[in-house]
Amino acid sequence: MPKLQQLNKHKASGYWPERILTQLEYGYRLSKVNEGRFNSLLEEAVDYLTDRASEEGVITRSAAVQAEAMISSLSPEAKKFRMLCVGHAHIDMNWMWGWDETVQITLDTFRTVLELLKEYPAFKFSQSQAAIYLIVEEYAPEMLQEIKERVKEGRWEVTASHWVEADKNMPNGESLSRHLLYTRRYLSKLLDIEPESLNIDFEPDTFGHSANVPEILADGGVRYYYHCRGYEGHNIYRWVAPSGKSVIAYREPTWYNNYIEYGSGLYVPEFCAKHNMTTMLRVYGVGDHGGGPTRRDIERLLDMATWPVYPTVEFGTYAQFFALVEQIADELPVVDNELNFVFSGCYTSQSRIKLANRTSEAALYEAEALGAIAHFQTNAAYPVNRFGEAWRNVLFNQFHDILPGSGVIETREHALGQFQNTMATANSARHRALRAISAEIDTSRYISDEPIADSISDGAGVGYGSKDFKVTQVGRGSGDMRIFHVYNTTSTEREEVVEFVLWDWNGNISQVVFEDDKGCVTDHQIIDQGFHQYWSHHFMRALVKVRVPAFGYSTYVMKTKVQEEPLHFQIEPRVEKVEEFFLENERIRVAFDPVNASIRSFINKESGEELIDPNRPSGIFRFVQEDYNKGMTSWIVGRYMDIQCAHQQVKLTKRYDGSGVRQAIRYEMLFGASKLAAEVSLDAGSSMLGFEVECDWQEIGKMGQGIPQLHFHLPFAYDCDEYVYDIPFGTVVRKARGQDVPANGWALGRRKTGSGRSFMLLVGAKHGFRGTDNSLNVTLLRSSYDPDPHPELGIHRFRFAVALVGSESNSELIDLGQKFLHPLHVVADKAHEGRLPTTYSMAGPISGGVAVSAIKLAEDGSGDWIIRFYETEGKKTEAGMRLPGAPRQARLVDLHEEALPDAPAVRIDGDQVTVSMAANTIANIRLTF
């Protein structure tokens, strides 16, 4: 097209030059996919226009009309291709603004769209995100009827299969399932539409997509996926999950946030020829801050539809386009991996929002599971509507600019306000469920006639533990003897050290013993030198070694026993010893550098292997300055310009010595303008080193200086070129990569050769991991400066652990991650009669290499149970679980809790259910008792 390009120099601004030159270019592109058949005709028109433009100085209307007539014979060929134009409004939830503005953006946008729908009968509109329709219902209900009428006409397409356009890497698999569940239930009822019509996952701006998304979508009845980011390959393809389930994916070849330009149709011939189609999708509508299609967009499309040498231009819907893609579904290329990575900073930025999300997910899982069990055992109320509301708060804040941390201060404030509401529901619900179960446990053997009239312990400690998002340990006993129930919300038995809180107890600490329900003494350790004050009460903390069955509880009793106290000789320093700092039990020995508290030795006592390279300080916090040159500092982790070990002028002390069930050291240090304190602990019988960290972060990122970052760095001595990460409903193996990558909560540095143990890094609410150069990193804090200039200032508390694991079974790794995320809960009780035993596995354990993501009651209020498994080992299995009673009926359902046709039978054997599962799949079992 050299002549045409030359002709463009004569173009004056105006409609007719734009019209004819666009048609000529379209004609050449049409000719190209037809082996140049129309080139000579087009060149005649170009020559004619060139001559006229040379004479007249510009392309005039009359010249354009004549040239258009010269090529009009191409019209039948041109119109064989179609541009299907779908108008939408990309409305970001609380991105650069607060909730009140999001509401008004939505209502203003929809009012514009509704007026345009009145004015232009051919115009159609599509809108995603259930949360947006809830805004209309709550803040402009009169508008809702207008929308419903347009939906019935087929001119307003509902593309919301999810509550919001959510992040797909950091939410867990259960959250991604709940998007589908709550959206379909809500919108099908609100808008009176067929539930099955909500079969498109519209994710135009989501920052990457985890590997099991197609499995989750397929299980929720979603067939089609629209996206822009995270992948640079095919535009139309079949995206296949590890399970083999798939969706048809469309990667936008232009962009989702566009006006209609006269050149919009130029892409059509090549796109259609490439994909063996006659129709190309054209998405248009201004967005981010709402707005949607404009009058000019519609007028241009109506006008371009009349151009003789241009594709057929029609208003349409995504459903229309994907129906056409179905015709070539068997020809589509296959993509069978995750669609990552993009915007690595979003795995860490705005860490408080990430803490809120992870904590909410964990608490709601526990509240629902405990609530279902309490309902079965005691007929306690199950607050299904409150749980739904709490989940919708969580789902809203998984929007792709909220959870990823690319918002402003108003974004964070609203998210954390909703977090408080969510935790009020989750924490009160799980506490009520635990109380209901505890009230039925028979502890009558401990009834005593000890006088308690002067006791103030019953009811002491109200709210204690809430600020750490724990089940509160309120005092419920009096006198010298205290009763405790320890609850396990995970699917395997656990033997761990757990903290008991004793309120207003005035006995002799040296005479304290803890016994299980069989009267056997268990090891314990009184910590913090005794008593502390709390709102006119005092308390003592004890660490106790406990064993608790799967989905069950154990009972422990604190007593005093008069014991002969050993005679202590007066202690005076007689020799001066070298001070060493190490934590050691029967499994591992970890030595810390006495100067800077870095890990200088980590020995697996089972094999004698040293796992730390003496030339590479390990287990350290590093203070990094990231390069700012790429901009978008919330979104992008910049090149490391400077890396400093933060362990300078360390204050190092021994917290607990080796005589109890827990050993610990504590160190404090200053770096930059910040300070950090860490307690590192090792429990008896454990291969896990725990870190409890408090960081007063005062770093501020600035243009021209850099982005301050804090991360934890764990290099090791064995060779590793692959790393395992947990992702929604499974795991993924990635090659070593010098870039932050996402995980739900843990990463494993897998040995390249040999059968020794490997390091696993478990983190409660951090998602940016980096596995490279025989090391594991997790990014803890980043001081990005746009759009929020001060996203992280203040005190942060977080926990993580370094575990030495001998198994690479995904099931066992996931189980370890679940135990870290769901600590044991302690509930104080009184002595009373009851019908439940003092140790009891209320459900579980599970078998077959599967993990549990939900135990809940069905949303329809029937009282049926829903249990959700996911297969973890990548092979066919028989998944089984013991229940608290024998069900009358058990069947497989989909994520919407509806029956699945032709599903494998769920076998019932008394209180045990078993189901066949294919590799990497989800199984949703509905139980009627």
Residue pairs with C-beta under 8 A, 6 or more apart in sequence:
1 25
1 28
3 43
3 46
3 47
3 50
4 21
4 24
4 25
4 28
4 42
4 46
6 50
7 21
7 46
7 49
7 50
7 53
7 59
8 21
10 50
10 53
10 54
10 57
10 58
10 59
11 17
11 18
11 21
11 58
11 59
12 58
12 59
16 59
16 60
16 61
16 64
16 65
17 58
17 59
17 64
18 262
19 64
19 68
19 262
19 307
20 49
20 59
20 63
20 64
20 67
20 68
21 59
22 262
22 263
22 265
22 266
22 307
22 310
23 68
23 71
23 307
23 308
23 309
23 310
24 42
24 45
24 46
24 49
24 67
24 71
24 309
25 263
25 266
26 78
26 265
26 266
26 268
26 269
26 309
26 310
26 311
27 38
27 41
27 42
27 71
27 74
27 78
27 309
28 38
28 39
28 42
29 266
29 268
29 269
29 270
30 38
30 74
30 77
30 78
30 81
30 269
30 309
31 37
31 38
31 39
31 42
32 269
32 270
33 269
33 270
33 272
33 273
34 77
38 74
38 77
41 70
41 71
41 73
41 74
42 71
44 70
45 67
45 70
45 71
48 63
48 66
48 67
48 70
49 59
49 63
49 64
49 67
52 59
52 60
52 63
52 66
53 59
53 63
56 63
68 308
68 309
71 308
71 309
72 308
72 309
74 308
74 309
75 308
75 309
78 308
78 309
78 310
78 311
79 310
79 311
79 312
80 278
80 312
81 268
81 269
81 272
81 278
81 279
81 280
81 311
81 312
82 268
82 278
82 279
82 280
82 311
82 312
82 313
82 314
83 264
83 265
83 268
83 279
83 280
83 282
83 311
83 312
83 313
83 314
84 279
84 280
84 281
84 282
84 314
84 316
84 320
84 321
85 260
85 282
85 284
85 301
85 313
85 314
85 315
85 316
86 124
86 126
86 157
86 281
86 282
86 283
86 284
86 315
86 316
86 317
86 318
86 321
87 113
87 123
87 124
87 125
87 126
87 284
87 285
87 292
87 293
87 297
87 298
87 315
88 125
88 126
88 127
88 128
88 159
88 256
88 283
88 284
88 285
88 287
88 292
88 293
89 109
89 113
89 125
89 127
89 285
89 286
89 287
89 290
89 291
89 292
89 293
90 204
90 205
90 256
90 257
90 285
90 287
90 288
90 290
91 102
91 105
91 106
91 109
91 129
91 132
91 287
91 289
91 290
92 102
92 205
92 287
92 288
92 289
92 399
92 401
93 102
93 129
93 131
93 164
93 396
93 399
93 401
93 402
94 102
94 399
94 401
94 402
94 407
94 410
94 411
94 414
94 415
95 288
95 401
95 402
95 406
95 407
95 408
95 411
96 289
96 407
96 408
96 787
97 105
97 289
97 408
97 410
97 411
98 410
98 411
98 413
98 414
99 410
99 414
102 135
103 135
103 139
105 289
105 290
106 132
106 135
106 136
106 290
107 135
107 136
107 139
107 140
107 143
108 290
109 290
109 291
109 292
110 136
110 140
110 143
110 147
111 143
112 291
112 292
113 125
113 292
113 293
114 143
114 146
114 147
114 150
116 123
116 125
116 293
116 295
116 298
117 123
117 125
117 150
117 155
117 156
120 298
120 302
122 302
122 315
123 155
123 293
123 298
123 315
124 154
124 155
124 156
124 157
124 315
124 316
124 317
125 150
125 155
125 156
125 157
125 292
125 293
126 156
126 157
126 158
126 159
126 202
126 317
126 318
127 156
127 157
127 158
127 159
127 160
128 159
128 160
128 162
128 165
128 202
129 160
129 162
129 163
129 164
129 165
130 160
130 162
130 163
130 164
130 182
130 183
130 186
130 187
131 163
131 164
131 392
131 395
131 396
131 399
132 160
133 144
133 147
133 158
133 160
133 186
133 187
133 190
133 191
134 186
136 143
136 144
136 147
137 144
137 190
144 190
147 156
147 191
148 191
148 192
150 156
151 157
151 158
151 191
151 193
152 192
154 317
157 317
157 318
157 319
158 187
158 191
158 193
158 197
158 198
159 200
159 202
159 226
159 318
160 183
160 187
160 198
160 202
161 179
161 180
161 183
161 184
161 198
161 199
161 200
161 201
161 202
161 217
161 220
161 222
162 179
162 180
162 183
162 201
162 203
162 395
163 178
163 179
163 182
163 183
163 392
163 395
163 396
163 398
164 179
164 395
164 396
164 398
164 399
164 400
165 202
165 203
165 204
165 205
165 206
165 399
165 400
166 175
166 176
166 179
166 203
166 206
166 395
166 398
166 399
166 400
166 403
167 206
167 207
167 346
167 398
167 399
167 400
167 403
167 404
168 176
168 203
168 206
168 208
168 209
168 210
168 213
168 728
169 207
169 208
169 209
169 210
169 340
169 347
169 727
169 728
169 742
169 767
170 347
170 354
170 357
170 398
170 403
170 404
170 742
170 744
170 767
171 357
171 361
171 398
171 403
171 728
172 361
172 728
172 729
172 744
172 853
173 212
173 216
173 728
173 729
173 730
173 853
173 870
173 922
174 361
174 365
174 853
174 854
174 868
175 361
175 394
175 395
175 398
175 728
176 213
176 216
176 728
176 729
177 216
177 219
177 220
177 853
177 854
177 868
177 895
177 922
178 391
178 394
178 395
179 395
179 398
180 216
180 217
180 220
180 221
180 222
180 895
180 896
181 220
181 859
181 895
181 896
181 897
182 388
182 391
182 392
182 395
183 198
184 195
184 198
184 220
184 221
184 896
185 859
185 896
187 193
187 198
188 194
188 195
188 198
195 221
195 896
196 221
197 319
198 221
198 222
199 221
199 222
199 223
199 224
200 222
200 223
200 224
200 225
200 226
200 318
200 319
200 322
201 217
201 222
201 224
201 225
201 226
201 247
202 226
202 318
203 209
203 225
203 226
203 227
203 400
204 226
204 227
204 228
204 252
204 256
204 257
204 283
205 228
205 229
205 256
205 400
206 227
206 229
206 230
206 400
207 229
207 230
207 342
207 343
207 346
207 400
207 404
207 635
208 229
208 230
208 338
208 339
208 340
208 341
208 342
208 343
208 742
209 227
209 230
209 231
209 338
209 339
209 340
210 338
210 340
210 727
210 728
210 732
210 742
211 241
211 242
211 337
211 338
211 727
211 730
211 732
212 241
212 242
212 243
212 727
212 728
212 729
212 730
212 920
213 225
213 239
213 241
213 247
213 728
214 225
214 239
214 240
214 241
214 245
214 246
214 247
215 241
215 242
215 243
215 245
215 729
215 920
215 921
215 922
216 728
216 729
216 895
216 922
217 223
217 225
217 247
218 241
218 245
218 246
218 247
219 245
219 894
219 895
219 922
219 924
220 894
220 895
220 896
221 894
221 895
221 896
222 247
223 247
223 248
223 322
224 247
224 248
224 249
224 250
224 318
224 322
224 325
225 239
225 247
225 248
225 249
225 250
226 249
226 250
226 252
226 318
227 249
227 250
227 251
227 252
227 339
228 251
228 252
228 255
228 256
229 342
229 343
230 339
230 340
230 341
230 342
231 251
231 335
231 339
233 251
233 333
233 335
234 251
234 332
234 333
234 335
235 250
235 251
235 252
235 253
235 271
235 274
235 275
236 248
236 249
236 250
236 251
236 275
236 325
236 328
236 332
237 248
237 249
237 251
237 332
237 333
237 334
237 335
238 246
238 247
238 248
238 249
238 329
238 332
238 333
238 334
238 335
239 246
239 247
239 248
239 249
239 335
239 336
239 339
240 246
240 334
240 335
240 336
241 336
241 920
242 336
242 730
242 874
242 919
242 920
243 871
243 918
243 919
243 920
243 921
244 918
244 919
244 920
245 921
246 334
248 322
248 325
248 326
248 329
248 332
249 335
250 281
250 321
250 322
250 325
252 283
253 267
253 271
254 267
254 282
254 283
256 283
256 287
257 285
257 286
257 287
257 288
258 264
258 283
258 284
258 285
258 286
259 284
259 286
259 294
259 296
259 297
260 282
260 284
260 296
260 297
260 300
260 301
261 300
262 300
262 304
264 282
264 284
264 304
265 282
265 304
265 310
265 311
265 313
267 280
268 280
268 311
269 311
271 277
271 280
272 278
272 279
272 280
275 328
276 328
276 331
277 324
277 325
277 328
279 321
279 324
280 311
281 318
281 321
284 293
284 297
285 291
285 292
285 293
285 297
286 292
286 293
286 294
301 313
301 315
304 310
304 313
305 312
305 313
305 314
325 332
338 727
338 732
340 741
340 742
341 739
341 741
341 742
343 404
343 406
343 632
343 635
343 636
344 636
344 637
344 739
344 740
344 741
344 768
345 405
345 632
345 633
345 634
345 635
345 636
345 637
345 740
345 768
345 782
345 784
346 404
346 405
346 406
346 634
346 635
347 404
347 740
347 741
347 742
347 767
347 768
347 769
347 779
348 354
348 405
348 637
348 709
348 740
348 766
348 767
348 768
348 779
348 780
348 781
348 782
349 404
349 405
349 406
349 634
349 635
349 782
349 784
349 791
350 404
350 405
350 406
350 407
350 411
350 412
350 634
350 788
350 791
350 792
351 405
351 765
351 766
351 780
351 781
351 792
351 796
351 798
352 412
352 416
352 792
352 796
353 397
353 402
353 403
353 405
353 411
353 412
353 415
353 416
354 403
354 405
354 765
354 766
354 767
355 764
355 765
355 798
356 397
356 415
356 416
356 419
356 422
357 394
357 397
357 398
357 403
357 765
358 745
358 764
358 765
358 821
359 419
359 423
359 469
359 764
359 765
360 390
360 393
360 394
360 419
360 422
360 423
360 426
361 394
362 821
362 822
363 422
363 423
363 426
363 427
363 430
363 469
364 387
364 390
364 391
364 394
364 422
364 426
365 489
365 822
365 853
365 854
366 426
366 430
366 489
366 822
366 825
367 387
367 425
367 426
367 427
367 429
367 430
367 433
368 387
368 854
368 855
368 856
368 857
369 489
369 551
369 854
369 855
369 856
370 429
370 430
370 433
370 434
370 437
370 487
370 489
371 380
371 382
371 383
371 387
371 429
371 430
371 433
371 856
371 857
372 382
372 855
372 856
372 857
372 865
373 433
373 437
373 551
373 842
373 843
373 855
373 884
374 380
374 382
374 432
374 433
374 434
374 436
374 437
375 381
375 382
375 857
375 863
376 865
376 884
376 885
376 929
377 436
377 437
377 440
377 836
377 842
377 884
378 436
378 437
378 439
378 440
380 432
380 433
380 436
382 857
383 425
383 429
384 857
384 859
384 861
386 425
386 429
387 425
387 429
387 856
388 859
389 425
390 421
390 422
390 425
390 426
393 418
393 419
393 421
393 422
394 422
396 402
396 418
397 403
397 415
397 418
397 419
401 407
401 411
402 411
402 415
404 634
404 635
405 634
405 784
405 791
406 634
406 635
406 787
407 787
407 788
408 787
408 788
409 788
409 790
411 788
412 788
412 791
423 469
427 466
427 469
427 471
427 472
430 471
430 825
431 471
431 472
434 471
434 485
434 487
434 825
434 827
435 827
437 487
437 553
437 836
437 842
438 485
438 827
438 829
439 832
439 834
440 834
440 835
440 836
441 485
441 553
441 555
441 829
441 834
441 836
441 837
441 838
441 840
442 832
442 833
442 834
442 835
442 836
442 837
442 838
443 483
443 555
443 829
443 830
443 831
443 832
443 834
443 838
444 831
444 832
444 833
444 834
445 831
446 481
446 483
446 557
446 831
447 831
447 832
448 479
448 481
448 831
450 478
450 479
450 480
450 481
452 458
452 478
452 479
455 478
455 479
455 504
456 504
456 537
457 475
457 477
457 478
457 503
457 504
457 505
457 537
458 475
458 476
458 477
458 478
458 830
459 474
459 475
459 476
460 474
460 475
460 503
460 504
460 534
460 537
460 539
461 472
461 473
461 474
461 475
461 501
461 503
461 534
461 537
461 539
462 472
462 474
462 535
463 472
464 472
464 473
464 474
464 501
464 534
464 539
465 471
465 472
465 473
466 472
468 797
470 823
470 825
471 825
471 826
471 827
473 500
473 501
473 826
473 827
473 828
474 503
474 828
475 501
475 502
475 503
475 504
475 537
475 828
476 827
476 828
476 829
476 830
477 483
477 828
477 829
477 830
477 831
478 830
480 505
480 507
480 559
480 560
481 557
481 558
481 559
481 560
482 502
482 505
482 557
482 558
482 828
483 555
483 556
483 557
483 828
483 829
483 830
483 831
484 500
484 555
484 556
484 557
484 558
484 826
484 827
484 828
484 829
485 553
485 554
485 555
485 556
485 826
485 827
485 829
486 498
486 546
486 548
486 553
486 554
486 555
486 556
486 824
486 825
486 826
486 827
487 548
487 552
487 553
487 824
487 825
487 826
487 827
488 494
488 548
488 549
488 550
488 551
488 552
488 553
488 824
489 551
489 822
489 825
490 550
490 551
490 815
490 818
490 819
490 822
491 550
491 551
491 815
491 818
491 844
491 845
491 846
491 851
491 852
491 881
492 550
492 815
492 819
492 844
492 845
492 846
493 547
493 548
493 549
493 550
493 841
493 845
494 547
494 548
494 819
494 824
495 545
495 546
495 547
495 548
495 685
496 545
496 546
496 548
496 683
496 686
496 819
496 824
497 543
497 544
497 545
497 546
497 661
497 662
497 683
497 684
497 686
498 543
498 544
498 546
498 823
498 824
498 826
499 541
499 542
499 543
499 544
499 826
500 514
500 541
500 542
500 543
500 544
500 556
500 558
500 826
501 539
501 540
501 541
501 826
501 828
502 539
502 540
502 541
502 542
502 558
503 537
503 538
503 539
503 828
504 537
504 538
504 539
505 540
507 560
508 560
509 526
509 530
509 540
510 563
510 565
511 560
511 561
511 562
511 563
512 524
512 526
512 542
512 558
512 559
512 560
513 521
513 524
513 558
513 559
513 560
513 561
514 521
514 522
514 524
514 542
514 544
514 556
514 557
514 558
514 559
515 521
515 522
515 556
515 557
515 559
516 522
516 546
516 547
516 554
516 555
516 556
516 839
517 554
517 555
517 556
517 557
517 838
517 839
522 544
522 545
522 546
522 556
523 544
523 545
523 660
523 661
523 684
524 542
524 543
524 544
524 545
524 660
524 661
525 542
525 543
525 544
525 656
525 659
525 660
525 661
525 662
526 540
526 541
526 542
527 541
527 542
527 543
527 656
527 662
528 540
528 541
530 540
531 538
531 539
531 540
532 538
532 539
532 540
532 541
542 558
543 660
543 661
543 662
544 556
544 661
545 661
545 684
545 685
546 554
546 556
546 824
547 554
548 554
548 824
549 839
549 840
549 841
549 844
549 845
550 841
550 843
550 844
550 845
550 846
551 841
551 842
551 843
551 844
551 845
551 855
552 839
552 840
552 841
552 842
552 843
552 844
553 839
553 840
553 842
554 838
554 839
555 838
555 839
579 594
580 591
580 594
581 591
581 592
581 593
581 594
581 597
581 652
581 654
581 665
582 589
582 590
582 591
582 592
582 601
583 589
583 590
583 592
583 663
583 664
583 665
583 680
583 681
583 682
583 689
584 590
584 658
584 663
584 682
585 663
585 682
585 683
585 684
585 685
585 686
586 605
586 684
586 685
587 604
587 605
587 606
587 685
587 686
587 687
587 804
588 602
588 603
588 604
588 605
588 682
588 687
588 689
588 804
589 601
589 602
589 603
589 605
590 599
590 601
590 602
590 603
590 682
590 689
591 599
591 600
591 601
591 602
592 598
592 599
592 600
592 619
592 652
592 665
592 680
593 599
593 600
593 617
594 652
595 650
596 617
596 620
596 645
596 647
596 648
596 650
597 647
597 650
597 652
597 665
597 667
597 669
598 617
598 618
598 619
598 620
598 645
598 647
599 612
599 617
599 618
599 619
599 620
600 612
600 614
600 617
600 618
601 610
601 612
601 614
602 610
602 611
602 612
602 618
602 619
602 716
602 804
603 609
603 610
603 611
604 611
604 756
604 757
604 804
606 757
607 756
607 757
609 756
609 757
610 717
611 716
611 717
611 718
611 757
611 759
611 804
612 618
612 715
612 716
612 717
613 715
613 716
613 717
613 774
616 715
616 775
617 645
617 647
617 715
618 713
618 714
618 715
618 716
619 689
619 712
619 713
619 714
619 802
620 645
620 646
620 647
620 712
620 713
621 645
621 646
621 647
621 669
621 671
621 676
621 678
621 710
621 711
621 712
621 713
621 780
622 643
622 644
622 645
622 646
622 710
622 711
622 712
622 713
623 643
623 644
623 645
623 646
623 671
623 672
623 708
623 709
623 710
624 640
624 642
624 643
624 644
624 708
624 709
624 710
624 711
625 640
625 641
625 642
625 705
625 706
625 707
625 708
625 709
626 633
626 637
626 638
626 639
626 640
626 641
626 706
626 707
626 708
626 709
626 782
627 638
627 639
627 640
627 641
627 706
627 707
628 638
628 701
628 702
628 703
628 704
628 705
628 706
628 707
629 638
630 636
630 638
631 786
632 786
633 701
633 707
633 784
633 785
633 786
634 784
634 786
634 787
634 788
634 791
637 709
637 739
637 740
637 768
637 779
637 782
638 706
638 707
641 706
642 706
644 671
646 669
646 671
646 676
646 710
647 667
647 669
648 669
648 670
648 671
649 669
649 670
650 667
650 668
650 669
651 667
651 668
651 669
652 665
652 666
652 667
653 665
653 666
653 667
654 664
654 665
654 666
655 664
655 665
655 666
655 679
655 681
656 662
656 663
656 664
656 681
657 663
661 683
661 684
662 681
662 682
662 683
662 684
663 681
663 682
664 679
664 680
664 681
664 682
665 679
665 680
666 677
666 678
666 679
666 680
667 677
667 678
667 680
668 675
668 676
668 677
668 678
669 675
669 676
672 698
672 699
672 708
673 698
673 699
674 695
674 696
674 697
674 698
674 699
674 710
675 695
675 696
676 693
676 694
676 695
676 696
676 710
677 693
677 694
677 695
678 691
678 692
678 693
678 694
679 691
679 692
679 693
680 689
680 690
680 691
681 689
681 690
681 692
682 688
682 689
682 690
683 690
687 757
687 803
687 804
687 805
688 762
688 801
688 802
688 803
688 804
689 801
689 802
689 803
690 799
690 801
691 712
691 799
691 800
691 801
691 802
692 797
692 799
693 780
693 796
693 797
693 798
693 799
693 800
694 795
694 796
694 797
695 710
695 780
695 781
695 795
695 796
695 797
695 798
696 794
696 795
697 710
697 781
697 783
697 792
697 793
697 794
697 795
697 796
698 793
699 708
699 710
699 781
699 783
699 792
700 708
700 783
700 785
700 789
700 790
700 793
701 707
701 708
701 782
701 783
701 784
701 785
701 789
702 785
703 785
707 782
707 783
707 784
707 785
708 782
708 783
709 779
709 781
709 782
709 783
710 779
710 780
710 781
710 782
711 770
711 777
711 778
711 779
711 780
712 761
712 777
712 778
712 780
712 800
713 775
713 777
714 759
714 761
714 775
714 776
714 777
714 802
715 773
715 774
715 775
716 749
716 759
716 774
716 775
716 776
717 774
718 749
718 751
718 752
718 754
718 756
718 758
718 774
719 751
719 752
719 753
719 774
720 736
720 749
720 750
720 751
720 752
720 758
720 771
720 774
721 735
721 736
721 752
722 733
722 734
722 735
722 736
722 750
722 752
723 733
723 734
723 735
723 736
723 747
723 748
723 749
723 750
723 769
723 771
723 776
724 731
724 732
724 733
724 747
724 748
724 750
724 808
724 810
724 813
725 731
725 732
725 733
725 734
725 741
725 742
725 743
725 744
725 746
725 747
725 748
725 769
725 771
726 743
726 744
726 745
726 746
726 747
726 813
726 814
726 817
727 742
727 743
727 744
728 744
729 853
729 870
729 922
730 810
730 870
730 872
730 920
731 810
731 813
731 814
731 872
733 750
734 741
734 771
736 771
736 772
736 773
737 770
737 771
737 772
738 770
738 772
738 773
739 770
740 768
740 769
740 770
740 779
741 768
741 769
741 770
741 771
742 767
742 768
742 769
743 767
743 769
744 767
744 817
745 762
745 763
745 764
745 765
745 766
745 767
745 817
745 820
745 821
746 760
746 761
746 762
746 763
746 813
746 816
746 817
746 820
747 760
747 761
747 769
747 771
747 776
747 778
748 758
748 759
748 760
748 761
748 805
748 808
748 813
749 758
749 759
749 760
749 761
749 771
749 774
749 775
749 776
750 758
750 808
751 758
757 804
757 805
757 806
758 804
758 805
758 808
759 776
759 802
759 803
759 804
759 805
760 802
760 803
760 804
760 805
760 813
760 816
761 769
761 776
761 778
761 800
761 801
761 802
761 803
762 800
762 801
762 802
762 803
762 816
762 817
762 820
763 778
763 798
763 799
763 800
764 798
764 799
764 800
764 820
764 821
765 798
766 778
766 779
766 780
766 798
766 800
768 778
768 779
769 776
769 777
769 778
769 779
770 776
770 777
770 778
770 779
771 777
778 800
780 796
780 798
781 792
781 796
782 791
782 792
783 790
783 791
783 792
784 791
801 820
803 816
805 812
805 813
805 816
807 813
809 849
809 873
810 849
810 872
810 873
810 874
811 849
811 850
811 851
811 872
811 873
814 851
814 872
815 851
818 851
841 882
842 884
843 855
843 881
843 882
843 883
843 884
844 852
844 881
844 882
845 881
845 882
846 852
846 869
846 879
846 880
846 881
847 878
847 879
847 880
847 881
848 871
848 877
848 878
848 879
848 880
848 914
848 917
849 871
849 872
849 873
849 875
849 877
849 879
850 869
850 870
850 871
850 872
850 877
850 879
850 917
850 923
851 869
851 870
851 872
852 867
852 868
852 869
852 881
853 868
853 869
853 870
854 866
854 867
854 868
855 865
855 866
855 867
855 868
856 865
856 866
857 863
857 864
857 865
857 866
858 864
858 865
858 866
858 897
858 926
859 897
860 897
862 928
863 929
864 926
864 927
864 928
864 929
865 883
865 887
865 925
865 926
865 927
865 929
866 893
866 897
866 924
866 925
866 926
866 927
867 881
867 924
867 925
867 927
868 922
868 923
868 924
868 925
869 879
869 881
869 915
869 917
869 922
869 923
869 925
870 920
870 921
870 922
870 923
871 877
871 879
871 917
871 918
871 919
871 920
871 921
871 922
871 923
873 919
874 919
874 920
875 919
876 916
876 917
876 918
876 919
877 916
877 917
877 919
878 914
878 915
878 916
878 917
879 914
879 915
879 916
879 917
879 923
880 912
880 913
880 914
880 915
881 912
881 913
882 911
882 912
883 911
883 912
883 913
883 927
884 911
885 911
885 929
886 908
886 910
886 911
886 929
887 908
887 911
887 913
887 927
887 928
887 929
888 928
888 929
889 927
889 928
890 906
890 907
890 908
890 913
890 925
890 926
890 927
890 928
891 899
891 900
891 903
891 905
891 906
891 925
891 926
892 900
892 903
892 904
892 906
892 915
892 923
892 924
892 925
892 926
893 899
893 900
893 903
893 924
893 925
893 926
894 900
894 924
895 922
895 924
897 924
897 926
904 915
904 916
905 915
906 913
906 914
906 915
906 925
907 913
907 914
907 915
913 925
913 927
915 923
915 925
917 923
